Amino acid sequence: MAGGTSAFAQTQSGRGRLSVTVTDPTGGALPTATVTLVGAEANNRTIKLAPVLTATSGIAIFENLAPGRYLLSAQFTGFETLKPREVRVR
């Protein structure tokens, strides 16, 4: 993954929101990193989510997600892409 990431998920009305921060190894925000989220369970695997670019703060937000497990990855030119990380939206 491009540097490091942190994720925070919450739900409202049965739907979830995932906020992801993409940083470089020094902790600096990576603007315009591409963040991809793919469902990892039968109930969300077929949902097609468009990749999201991080803002100047390094934050990308996914809205209106079905609860469940997802695989999260981030790419940024010049950085190694690591194995996707599993996140849970409740």
C-alpha positions, -999 to 999 in steps of 0.1 A, spaced: 0 0 0 12 35 -6 28 43 27 5 35 56 -33 37 59 -58 40 87 -95 34 84 -125 43 104 -160 29 97 -194 37 110 -230 31 101 -262 51 100 -295 36 91 -280 3 83 -255 17 58 -218 24 65 -192 51 59 -155 44 56 -129 71 60 -93 61 49 -61 82 54 -32 73 31 3 84 43 39 80 33 64 63 56 71 96 74 34 101 82 29 127 55 -5 128 37 -6 115 1 -30 136 -20 -44 120 -51 -36 84 -40 -61 59 -56 -80 40 -29 -99 8 -40 -125 -10 -19 -138 -45 -28 -164 -66 -10 -150 -97 7 -183 -114 16 -211 -129 -4 -235 -100 4 -211 -73 -9 -188 -91 -33 -208 -82 -64 -211 -45 -56 -189 -24 -79 -174 6 -61 -155 32 -80 -120 40 -68 -117 72 -48 -88 97 -50 -76 111 -17 -80 148 -9 -50 171 -1 -54 158 34 -47 122 23 -83 112 32 -107 92 10 -143 85 20 -166 58 9 -203 64 16 -235 42 18 -217 9 23 -234 -24 32 -222 -37 65 -195 -64 61 -158 -71 54 -140 -53 26 -105 -54 11 -88 -20 10 -59 -11 -12 -42 22 -20 -18 31 -49 4 61 -54 31 66 -81 65 59 -68 54 38 -38 52 0 -35 17 -15 -36 12 -39 -7 -13 -67 -1 -48 -54 4 -59 -49 40 -92 -62 54 -115 -37 70 -150 -42 85 -179 -19 82 -206 -24 109 
